[in-house]
């Protein structure tokens, strides 16, 4: 019984690790495109959307480079995000 619970909980750990990996890739891409450092806790990936909690100034920079950021992220991760908000 305890083994089944461990297997079940490991699935959540794998999801968290994958999400952390995706966030790190996105942070790197954003830094390379607009030269701004964003923290992992500022990013939320949900379905095909990425939500970034930051200042309006940085959001404007992200909006300007949005298509290039999305394209590079999708190529590096084989994920299909369509928007950055």
Residue pairs with C-beta under 8 A, 6 or more apart in sequence:
19 45
20 40
22 45
22 77
22 79
23 40
23 43
23 45
24 40
25 73
25 76
25 77
26 38
26 43
26 45
26 50
26 69
26 73
27 37
27 38
27 39
27 40
27 43
29 69
29 72
29 73
29 76
30 36
30 38
30 62
30 69
31 37
31 38
33 65
33 68
33 69
33 72
34 58
34 61
34 62
34 65
36 58
36 61
38 52
38 54
38 58
42 52
42 53
42 54
43 50
43 51
43 52
43 53
44 50
44 51
44 52
44 53
45 51
45 81
48 80
48 81
48 82
48 83
49 81
49 82
49 83
49 84
49 85
50 73
50 81
50 83
50 84
50 85
51 85
52 58
52 59
52 62
52 84
52 85
54 62
62 69
62 84
63 84
66 83
66 84
69 84
70 81
70 82
70 83
70 84
73 79
73 81
74 80
74 81
